[in-house]
């Protein structure tokens, strides 16, 4: 019975990873940003998560925009004179990662989305290797 529930839960998590969840809009409603996947799931808390992230954005007007990733404020790519763009990367993460668009000239953040990190099992307080007599 336990295996049945684990299987159902695993299928549910995989469906979440497969689905592309649309991102929110900025305060003006002129720029959208979406991440696929929106969540990275690992088996056990504390494990590294490996994800192939696809970022898509679109704006109502052409502009000079750059894509950044936090932590670290890493500039990933810049576009000039376009109203949409795509970016993809393979990522290894141990904490949630923010992707955001900013104006190329003044670095004003226009919109931000977070790639969250989830796990199936909590980290055990018991050491992984223990001595047992019986």
Secondary structure, DSSP 8 states (H G I E B T S, - for coil): -HHHHHHHHHHHHHHHHHS-B---B-TTS-EEEEEESSEEEEEETT--EEEEEEEEEEEEEEEEEEEEEETTTEEEEEEEEEEEEEEEEEEEESS-EEEEEEETTT--EEEEEEEEEEEEE---SS-SS-----
